[in-house]
Amino acid sequence: MTKLTLKVITQILDENGNPVKSTSCSAPLGDVDEFDHEAKKNGFVKAFDSVEKQMVKVHRQSGNDMMSGFINAVNEKKNGRETKQRESFFRSEVGCIRASSDSEWFRGFKPKEHVLSLGVEDILIKSAVSMSYRDSYALLNRIWDLPAEDMIRERTLWDRIDADGIKAIKIVDKTAEKALHQYHYEQAGDLVRLVQQDPAYGMGSQQNPDREQMVRTAIAQLNSIPGRPDWAKIDAGEIRLEAPESSVCIAIDDIGVKKQKDKRQKPEAGKQRNKDDPEWCHSTAAKLTDSRLNRKAPGKKYVETTNVHIVAGSRHYVITTAQGLEHAFMLLMAFLLQNDLIRNHDIVFFTDGAKCIQSCIEKYFRGHKYLLILDFYHLIKHCEQGLSMAISKPAIRNQVLYGNLSGMLWNGKTDQAIKYLSELPDSAVKNKAQLQDVIDYLERKKEGITTLSIRRWLGMKIGSRDVEKDNDIIVASRQKHNGMSWNREGSSNLSALTAMTRNGQMNSFLYGRKINFAPCILQCSGGSAVAFA
């Protein structure tokens, strides 16, 4: 019988190669013949499990020895100087120890706060933004195989994420404040003053004859498609397009998550929930039905997060804030000014038609010749909802909406669409008031209804899917699961860290405590680069 033992010797050497600290740890790996028999009987994986556990145990102990040896060596090499000591708990990727060290090392830490290495902090943030806190700390404790006394607690993870989220928000706000101060931009409407000082702030890109010729050629090709109706013919005079090489595409949207109650009310004595009680089951079913019919049911409160997706050439940037739409536009203006993306640039806004967003665009970008585009999905969805109540039969509604109306709107023929709806026969209409609401909606949104067919033909952006994806990755995929509710601070801090990760700013945040306020290649939730069409 041959028994194997794993032994790891850890040494800390000085500049001459002499050991300052030396420790060793070992663990039995078992008998060779027993392992061979077990592997043949139950397979290598099951046989190796017990060996792996012993190796992990030795690895953890050697990591602890390395950290302890380093701290002790540093303390001894300080030439006996008297220093104020602090009992600290160190957590790193190589191990966890409790040791006494110079308190000057830990300025800014609370007296009993755990000290985390940057590598551990990186892992905590990336796990917390992609899965629940409970799943995160359970998975990390399992991967690191920590003993009970060294395990990461759920509360510790919450506090760390909140602290890092607050730091990230402060860094972004401070960077934006500095940029706004540099350009003397203090409030909405100050862009008009910048235009007066420098007319380039109110102008788009210069006209390019080659670009105009390419657009005319594309229109001719589109109009010459066989079977294209006369009303779908495109007139070059009706089209306004940006120059891709000097354009900035901005998509803005809000997303809400369920707000956490300030105080949970305990059920009164004798009125505990009883699933066998028919009355309780009936009231619960009514609440579920109401929440399914109306996503934001009356009485429910939500924490709103505003996402702004900026595209400049092949570079992207995402701005996230839970401090309101006005704050989001101030951050947006700071970003554009700092990166010189207003002067001689075509600015294109993509929205879902919300009045609050459109009013902010008008207020903040007054003086610049921007282009506003209403997302086609939201446009058709609104028309579909209105026509469902206005037209008598679903078959007629589908013919009106998908047979003619959608084609007119896709080609930017808003006046023709309004005239078409106004001339529908009385036999097809059951509610003229609802039909008039759809017509009024098209009148109000006429500015944002453009010729999307030619934009698609030229390979240009046509909608706000970028920011919809941001809503999903930054907020919905993490914060909108069954049973989840959030306070404003917790949702805001987590969203800020997720946006920072998506912008590829993790390393600059961890190692320099700064966030680069500039376009970049976006990162998906898993960390790989992602590009949008």
C-alpha positions as CSV (number, residue, x, y, z in Angstrom):
1,M,0.0,0.0,0.0
2,T,1.3,3.4,-1.0
3,K,-0.2,6.4,0.8
4,L,0.3,9.9,-0.7
5,T,0.4,13.2,1.3
6,L,0.3,16.8,-0.1
7,K,2.6,19.2,1.6
8,V,2.9,22.9,0.8
9,I,5.8,25.0,2.2
10,T,5.3,28.8,2.2
11,Q,8.3,31.1,2.6
12,I,8.6,34.9,2.6
13,L,12.2,35.9,1.5
14,D,14.1,39.1,2.0
15,E,16.1,41.0,-0.6
16,N,19.0,38.5,-0.1
17,G,16.9,35.5,-0.6
18,N,16.9,34.5,3.0
19,P,13.6,33.2,4.5
20,V,11.9,35.7,6.8
21,K,8.9,33.6,7.5
22,S,8.4,29.9,6.7
23,T,5.3,27.8,7.3
24,S,4.1,24.5,6.0
25,C,0.7,22.6,5.8
26,S,-0.2,19.1,4.7
27,A,-3.1,16.8,4.2
28,P,-3.4,13.1,3.3
29,L,-4.5,12.3,-0.2
30,G,-5.3,8.6,0.4
31,D,-4.0,5.3,-0.7
32,V,-3.0,4.7,-4.4
33,D,-4.6,1.3,-4.6
34,E,-7.9,2.5,-3.0
35,F,-8.0,5.4,-5.5
36,D,-7.4,3.0,-8.4
37,H,-10.1,0.6,-7.3
38,E,-12.6,3.5,-6.7
39,A,-11.9,5.0,-10.1
40,K,-12.4,1.8,-11.9
41,K,-15.6,1.1,-9.9
42,N,-17.4,4.5,-9.8
43,G,-15.4,6.6,-12.3
44,F,-12.6,9.0,-12.0
45,V,-14.7,12.0,-11.0
46,K,-16.2,10.4,-7.9
47,A,-12.9,9.0,-6.9
48,F,-11.1,12.3,-7.2
49,D,-13.7,14.2,-5.1
50,S,-12.2,13.3,-1.8
51,V,-8.7,14.1,-3.1
52,E,-9.9,17.5,-4.4
53,K,-11.3,18.5,-1.0
54,Q,-8.0,17.8,0.7
55,M,-6.2,19.8,-2.0
56,V,-8.6,22.7,-1.6
57,K,-8.1,22.6,2.2
58,V,-4.3,22.8,1.8
59,H,-4.7,25.6,-0.8
60,R,-6.8,27.6,1.6
61,Q,-4.4,27.1,4.5
62,S,-1.4,28.0,2.4
63,G,-3.1,31.1,1.2
64,N,-3.8,32.1,4.8
65,D,-0.2,31.4,5.7
66,M,1.0,33.6,2.8
67,M,-1.1,36.5,4.0
68,S,-0.2,36.1,7.6
69,G,3.5,35.7,6.8
70,F,3.5,38.9,4.7
71,I,1.7,41.0,7.3
72,N,4.1,39.7,10.1
73,A,7.1,40.3,7.9
74,V,6.1,43.9,7.2
75,N,5.4,44.6,10.9
76,E,8.8,43.2,11.9
77,K,10.7,45.1,9.2
78,K,9.5,48.5,10.5
79,N,12.6,48.7,12.7
80,G,10.7,48.5,15.9
81,R,8.9,51.8,15.5
82,E,5.9,52.3,17.8
83,T,2.7,52.3,15.8
84,K,-1.0,52.2,16.8
85,Q,-2.2,48.7,16.0
86,R,-5.6,47.7,14.6
87,E,-7.2,44.2,14.7
88,S,-8.4,43.6,11.2
89,F,-10.0,40.9,9.1
90,F,-8.4,40.6,5.7
91,R,-10.3,38.9,2.8
92,S,-8.5,38.3,-0.4
93,E,-8.6,35.8,-3.3
94,V,-5.8,33.8,-1.7
95,G,-7.1,33.5,1.8
96,C,-8.6,35.1,4.9
97,I,-6.8,36.0,8.1
98,R,-7.3,38.0,11.3
99,A,-4.2,40.0,12.2
100,S,-3.0,43.0,14.0
101,S,-1.4,45.7,11.9
102,D,-0.7,49.5,11.6
103,S,-3.9,51.4,11.9
104,E,-2.6,54.0,9.4
105,W,-3.1,51.5,6.7
106,F,-6.8,51.6,7.1
107,R,-7.7,55.3,7.2
108,G,-11.4,55.6,6.0
109,F,-12.4,52.2,7.3
110,K,-14.8,51.7,10.1
111,P,-13.4,50.2,13.3
112,K,-14.8,46.6,12.7
113,E,-15.1,46.8,8.9
114,H,-13.7,43.9,6.9
115,V,-10.9,44.7,4.6
116,L,-11.4,43.4,1.0
117,S,-8.8,43.1,-1.7
118,L,-9.6,44.8,-5.0
119,G,-9.8,41.3,-6.6
120,V,-12.5,40.3,-4.1
121,E,-14.3,43.6,-4.6
122,D,-14.3,43.0,-8.3
123,I,-15.8,39.6,-7.9
124,L,-18.5,40.8,-5.4
125,I,-19.6,43.5,-7.8
126,K,-19.8,41.3,-10.9
127,S,-21.7,38.6,-9.0
128,A,-24.1,41.0,-7.4
129,V,-25.1,42.8,-10.6
130,S,-25.9,39.5,-12.3
131,M,-27.7,37.5,-9.6
132,S,-29.5,38.0,-6.3
133,Y,-27.5,38.8,-3.2
134,R,-28.5,35.5,-1.6
135,D,-27.4,33.5,-4.6
136,S,-24.2,35.6,-4.8
137,Y,-22.9,35.0,-1.3
138,A,-23.9,31.4,-1.4
139,L,-22.0,30.8,-4.6
140,L,-18.9,32.7,-3.5
141,N,-18.8,30.8,-0.2
142,R,-19.1,27.5,-2.1
143,I,-16.4,28.4,-4.6
144,W,-13.9,29.6,-2.0
145,D,-14.9,26.7,0.3
146,L,-14.8,29.0,3.3
147,P,-15.2,27.8,6.9
148,A,-18.3,29.0,8.8
149,E,-16.3,31.8,10.7
150,D,-14.9,33.2,7.4
151,M,-18.0,33.0,5.2
152,I,-19.3,36.1,3.5
153,R,-22.6,37.3,5.0
154,E,-25.5,38.5,3.0
155,R,-25.6,41.8,4.9
156,T,-21.8,42.3,4.2
157,L,-22.5,41.9,0.5
158,W,-25.4,44.4,0.6
159,D,-23.3,47.0,2.5
160,R,-20.4,46.6,0.1
161,I,-22.5,47.0,-3.0
162,D,-24.3,50.0,-1.5
163,A,-21.0,51.7,-0.6
164,D,-19.5,51.1,-4.1
165,G,-22.7,52.2,-5.8
166,I,-22.7,55.5,-3.8
167,K,-19.1,56.0,-4.8
168,A,-19.8,55.4,-8.5
169,I,-22.7,57.8,-8.5
170,K,-20.7,60.5,-6.7
171,I,-17.8,60.1,-9.2
172,V,-20.2,60.4,-12.2
173,D,-21.9,63.5,-10.7
174,K,-18.6,65.1,-9.8
175,T,-17.3,64.5,-13.4
176,A,-20.5,65.9,-14.9
177,E,-20.4,69.0,-12.5
178,K,-16.8,69.7,-13.5
179,A,-17.7,69.5,-17.3
180,L,-20.8,71.8,-16.9
181,H,-18.8,74.3,-14.8
182,Q,-16.1,74.4,-17.5
183,Y,-18.6,75.4,-20.2
184,H,-20.6,77.6,-17.7
185,Y,-23.7,75.5,-18.2
186,E,-25.9,75.9,-15.1
187,Q,-29.5,75.2,-16.2
188,A,-31.7,74.0,-19.0
189,G,-31.7,76.5,-21.9
190,D,-28.0,77.6,-21.5
191,L,-27.3,75.9,-24.8
192,V,-28.8,79.0,-26.4
193,R,-26.1,81.2,-24.8
194,L,-23.4,78.8,-26.1
195,V,-24.9,79.1,-29.6
196,Q,-24.7,82.9,-29.3
197,Q,-21.0,82.6,-28.4
198,D,-20.2,80.0,-31.0
199,P,-22.8,79.3,-33.8
200,A,-21.3,75.8,-34.3
201,Y,-23.1,74.6,-31.2
202,G,-26.4,75.1,-33.0
203,M,-25.4,73.7,-36.3
204,G,-25.3,70.2,-37.6
205,S,-22.7,68.6,-39.9
206,Q,-21.7,70.3,-43.2
207,Q,-23.5,69.2,-46.3
208,N,-21.7,66.5,-48.3
209,P,-22.6,66.4,-52.0
210,D,-21.5,62.7,-52.3
211,R,-23.8,61.9,-49.3
212,E,-26.7,63.7,-50.9
213,Q,-26.2,61.9,-54.2
214,M,-26.1,58.5,-52.4
215,V,-29.4,59.4,-50.7
216,R,-31.0,60.3,-54.0
217,T,-29.8,57.1,-55.6
218,A,-31.3,55.1,-52.6
219,I,-34.6,56.8,-53.0
220,A,-34.7,56.1,-56.7
221,Q,-33.9,52.4,-56.0
222,L,-36.6,52.2,-53.3
223,N,-39.3,53.9,-55.5
224,S,-38.5,51.6,-58.4
225,I,-39.3,48.4,-56.5
226,P,-42.0,46.5,-58.5
227,G,-45.5,46.6,-57.0
228,R,-44.8,49.6,-54.8
229,P,-48.0,51.7,-54.5
230,D,-48.0,55.4,-55.5
231,W,-48.7,56.6,-52.0
232,A,-45.5,54.9,-50.8
233,K,-43.3,56.9,-53.3
234,I,-40.7,58.9,-51.4
235,D,-39.9,62.5,-52.2
236,A,-36.3,63.6,-51.5
237,G,-37.6,67.0,-50.3
238,E,-39.5,65.3,-47.4
239,I,-36.4,63.6,-46.0
240,R,-34.0,64.8,-43.4
241,L,-31.1,62.5,-42.6
242,E,-28.0,62.9,-40.4
243,A,-24.4,62.2,-41.6
244,P,-23.3,59.0,-39.9
245,E,-19.7,60.0,-39.5
246,S,-20.7,63.2,-37.5
247,S,-23.9,62.2,-35.8
248,V,-24.8,61.4,-32.2
249,C,-27.8,59.0,-31.7
250,I,-29.4,59.3,-28.3
251,A,-32.2,56.9,-27.0
252,I,-33.9,57.7,-23.7
253,D,-36.4,55.6,-21.7
254,D,-37.6,55.1,-18.2
255,I,-38.2,51.8,-16.4
256,G,-39.8,51.2,-13.0
257,V,-39.3,48.5,-10.4
258,K,-41.6,47.8,-7.5
259,K,-40.9,50.1,-4.5
260,Q,-40.3,48.5,-1.2
261,K,-42.7,49.5,1.6
262,D,-41.3,51.7,4.3
263,K,-42.7,49.4,7.0
264,R,-44.3,46.0,6.7
265,Q,-47.5,45.6,8.6
266,K,-47.8,42.5,10.7
267,P,-51.2,40.7,10.3
268,E,-53.5,41.1,13.3
269,A,-54.0,38.3,15.7
270,G,-56.6,35.9,14.5
271,K,-56.4,37.2,10.9
272,Q,-53.5,35.1,9.7
273,R,-53.6,34.1,6.0
274,N,-55.4,30.8,5.5
275,K,-55.2,29.3,2.1
276,D,-58.1,27.0,2.9
277,D,-60.4,30.0,3.5
278,P,-62.5,30.7,0.3
279,E,-62.7,34.4,1.1
280,W,-59.0,34.8,1.3
281,C,-58.4,32.8,-2.0
282,H,-61.0,35.0,-3.7
283,S,-59.4,38.3,-2.7
284,T,-55.9,37.0,-3.6
285,A,-57.1,36.0,-7.1
286,A,-58.7,39.4,-7.6
287,K,-55.4,41.1,-6.7
288,L,-53.5,38.9,-9.1
289,T,-55.9,39.5,-11.9
290,D,-55.7,43.3,-11.4
291,S,-51.9,43.3,-11.5
292,R,-51.9,41.3,-14.7
293,L,-54.4,43.5,-16.5
294,N,-52.6,46.7,-15.3
295,R,-48.8,46.5,-15.0
296,K,-48.7,49.5,-12.8
297,A,-51.8,48.9,-10.8
298,P,-53.3,51.8,-8.8
299,G,-51.9,52.1,-5.3
300,K,-48.5,50.5,-6.2
301,K,-45.4,52.6,-6.0
302,Y,-42.4,52.2,-8.3
303,V,-38.8,53.3,-8.3
304,E,-38.1,54.9,-11.7
305,T,-34.7,54.6,-13.4
306,T,-33.8,56.7,-16.5
307,N,-31.4,55.2,-19.0
308,V,-29.8,57.2,-21.8
309,H,-28.0,55.3,-24.5
310,I,-25.5,57.4,-26.6
311,V,-23.9,56.2,-29.8
312,A,-21.1,58.2,-31.5
313,G,-19.7,56.4,-34.5
314,S,-18.9,52.8,-33.3
315,R,-18.7,53.9,-29.6
316,H,-21.4,53.7,-27.0
317,Y,-22.1,55.0,-23.5
318,V,-24.9,54.4,-21.1
319,I,-26.0,57.0,-18.5
320,T,-28.2,55.6,-15.7
321,T,-29.8,57.6,-12.9
322,A,-32.7,57.2,-10.5
323,Q,-32.7,60.9,-9.6
324,G,-35.2,61.9,-12.2
325,L,-35.4,62.9,-15.9
326,E,-34.0,66.4,-15.3
327,H,-30.9,65.0,-13.7
328,A,-30.5,62.5,-16.6
329,F,-30.5,65.4,-19.1
330,M,-28.0,67.4,-17.1
331,L,-25.7,64.3,-17.2
332,L,-26.3,63.9,-20.9
333,M,-25.5,67.6,-21.6
334,A,-22.3,67.3,-19.5
335,F,-21.3,64.1,-21.5
336,L,-21.9,65.8,-24.9
337,L,-20.0,69.0,-23.9
338,Q,-17.0,67.2,-22.4
339,N,-16.6,65.0,-25.5
340,D,-17.4,67.8,-28.0
341,L,-20.4,66.0,-29.5
342,I,-22.6,69.0,-30.0
343,R,-20.6,71.4,-32.2
344,N,-21.1,70.6,-35.9
345,H,-22.8,67.3,-34.9
346,D,-26.2,66.0,-36.0
347,I,-28.0,64.9,-32.8
348,V,-30.8,62.3,-33.3
349,F,-33.2,61.4,-30.5
350,F,-35.1,58.2,-30.4
351,T,-38.0,58.0,-27.9
352,D,-41.2,56.1,-27.2
353,G,-43.3,59.2,-27.5
354,A,-43.5,60.1,-23.7
355,K,-44.4,63.8,-23.3
356,C,-42.0,64.3,-20.4
357,I,-39.0,63.1,-22.5
358,Q,-40.0,65.2,-25.5
359,S,-40.5,68.3,-23.3
360,C,-37.1,67.9,-21.8
361,I,-35.5,67.5,-25.2
362,E,-37.1,70.8,-26.3
363,K,-36.0,72.5,-23.1
364,Y,-32.4,71.4,-23.0
365,F,-31.6,71.4,-26.7
366,R,-33.4,74.6,-27.8
367,G,-31.1,76.3,-30.2
368,H,-29.7,73.1,-31.8
369,K,-31.1,71.6,-35.0
370,Y,-31.8,68.1,-33.6
371,L,-33.8,65.3,-35.2
372,L,-36.6,63.5,-33.2
373,I,-37.7,60.0,-34.2
374,L,-40.6,58.2,-32.7
375,D,-39.9,54.5,-32.2
376,F,-42.0,52.6,-34.8
377,Y,-42.9,49.7,-32.4
378,H,-44.4,52.2,-29.8
379,L,-46.1,54.1,-32.6
380,I,-47.9,51.0,-34.0
381,K,-48.7,49.7,-30.6
382,H,-50.5,52.9,-29.7
383,C,-52.4,52.9,-32.9
384,E,-53.3,49.2,-32.4
385,Q,-54.7,49.9,-28.9
386,G,-56.8,52.8,-30.2
387,L,-58.1,51.1,-33.3
388,S,-59.1,48.0,-31.3
389,M,-61.6,50.2,-29.5
390,A,-62.5,52.3,-32.5
391,I,-63.1,49.7,-35.2
392,S,-66.0,47.2,-35.1
393,K,-64.3,44.0,-36.1
394,P,-60.8,42.6,-35.6
395,A,-60.5,41.6,-39.3
396,I,-61.3,45.2,-40.4
397,R,-58.9,46.6,-37.8
398,N,-56.0,44.4,-39.0
399,Q,-56.7,45.4,-42.6
400,V,-56.7,49.1,-41.7
401,L,-53.6,48.9,-39.4
402,Y,-51.4,46.4,-41.2
403,G,-52.7,46.7,-44.7
404,N,-52.4,50.5,-45.2
405,L,-51.8,52.6,-42.1
406,S,-48.5,50.9,-41.0
407,G,-47.1,51.3,-44.5
408,M,-48.0,55.0,-44.6
409,L,-46.3,55.6,-41.2
410,W,-43.3,53.5,-42.2
411,N,-42.8,55.8,-45.2
412,G,-43.4,59.0,-43.2
413,K,-46.7,59.7,-44.9
414,T,-48.4,61.1,-41.8
415,D,-50.8,63.4,-43.6
416,Q,-52.0,60.5,-45.8
417,A,-52.4,58.3,-42.7
418,I,-54.6,61.0,-41.0
419,K,-56.7,61.4,-44.2
420,Y,-57.0,57.7,-44.5
421,L,-58.4,57.3,-41.0
422,S,-60.7,60.3,-41.4
423,E,-62.3,58.7,-44.5
424,L,-63.0,55.3,-43.0
425,P,-66.7,54.3,-43.7
426,D,-69.1,54.6,-40.8
427,S,-69.9,50.9,-41.1
428,A,-66.3,50.0,-40.0
429,V,-66.2,52.4,-37.0
430,K,-68.0,51.7,-33.7
431,N,-66.4,54.5,-31.6
432,K,-65.7,57.7,-33.4
433,A,-64.2,59.3,-30.3
434,Q,-61.6,56.6,-30.0
435,L,-60.8,57.0,-33.7
436,Q,-60.4,60.7,-33.2
437,D,-58.0,60.0,-30.4
438,V,-55.8,58.1,-32.8
439,I,-55.9,60.9,-35.3
440,D,-55.0,63.5,-32.6
441,Y,-52.1,61.3,-31.5
442,L,-50.7,61.2,-35.0
443,E,-51.1,65.0,-35.2
444,R,-49.2,65.5,-32.0
445,K,-46.4,63.0,-32.9
446,K,-46.1,64.2,-36.5
447,E,-42.6,65.7,-35.8
448,G,-41.3,62.3,-34.8
449,I,-42.8,60.3,-37.6
450,T,-40.1,60.2,-40.3
451,T,-39.3,58.1,-43.4
452,L,-38.0,54.9,-41.7
453,S,-38.0,52.9,-45.0
454,I,-35.1,54.9,-46.4
455,R,-33.2,54.8,-43.1
456,R,-33.5,51.0,-43.1
457,W,-32.5,50.9,-46.7
458,L,-29.3,52.9,-45.9
459,G,-28.6,50.8,-42.8
460,M,-29.2,53.6,-40.3
461,K,-30.7,53.4,-36.9
462,I,-34.5,53.4,-36.9
463,G,-35.6,52.8,-33.3
464,S,-34.8,52.9,-29.6
465,R,-33.9,49.2,-29.2
466,D,-30.5,50.1,-27.7
467,V,-32.0,51.7,-24.6
468,E,-34.6,49.0,-24.4
469,K,-31.8,46.5,-24.1
470,D,-30.2,48.7,-21.5
471,N,-33.4,48.6,-19.5
472,D,-33.3,44.8,-19.6
473,I,-29.6,44.4,-18.8
474,I,-29.2,47.2,-16.2
475,V,-32.5,47.0,-14.4
476,A,-35.1,44.4,-15.4
477,S,-32.9,41.2,-15.6
478,R,-31.7,41.9,-12.0
479,Q,-34.5,43.8,-10.2
480,K,-37.8,42.7,-11.8
481,H,-38.2,39.1,-10.5
482,N,-41.2,37.8,-8.6
483,G,-41.3,39.0,-5.1
484,M,-38.6,41.6,-5.5
485,S,-39.1,45.2,-4.2
486,W,-36.5,47.9,-3.8
487,N,-35.9,51.2,-2.0
488,R,-34.7,54.1,-4.2
489,E,-31.1,53.9,-2.8
490,G,-30.7,50.2,-3.3
491,S,-32.0,50.2,-6.8
492,S,-30.0,53.3,-7.8
493,N,-26.7,51.9,-6.4
494,L,-27.1,48.5,-8.1
495,S,-28.1,50.1,-11.4
496,A,-25.1,52.5,-11.2
497,L,-22.7,49.6,-10.8
498,T,-24.3,47.6,-13.6
499,A,-24.1,50.5,-15.9
500,M,-20.4,51.0,-14.9
501,T,-19.7,47.4,-15.7
502,R,-21.6,47.7,-19.0
503,N,-19.5,50.7,-20.0
504,G,-16.3,48.8,-19.3
505,Q,-15.2,51.1,-16.4
506,M,-14.7,48.5,-13.7
507,N,-10.9,48.6,-13.7
508,S,-10.7,52.4,-13.7
509,F,-13.2,52.5,-10.8
510,L,-11.4,49.9,-8.7
511,Y,-7.8,50.9,-9.3
512,G,-8.2,54.7,-9.8
513,R,-11.6,55.5,-8.2
514,K,-12.6,57.3,-11.4
515,I,-15.0,56.6,-14.3
516,N,-14.1,57.7,-17.8
517,F,-16.9,59.9,-19.1
518,A,-16.3,59.0,-22.7
519,P,-17.8,56.6,-25.4
520,C,-16.5,53.1,-25.3
521,I,-17.2,49.5,-26.5
522,L,-20.1,48.2,-24.4
523,Q,-19.9,45.1,-22.3
524,C,-22.7,42.6,-21.9
525,S,-23.7,41.2,-18.5
526,G,-21.2,38.4,-19.0
527,G,-18.3,40.8,-19.7
528,S,-17.8,40.1,-23.4
529,A,-17.8,43.0,-25.9
530,V,-21.1,43.7,-27.7
531,A,-21.8,45.8,-30.8
532,F,-25.2,47.1,-32.0
533,A,-26.4,47.5,-35.5
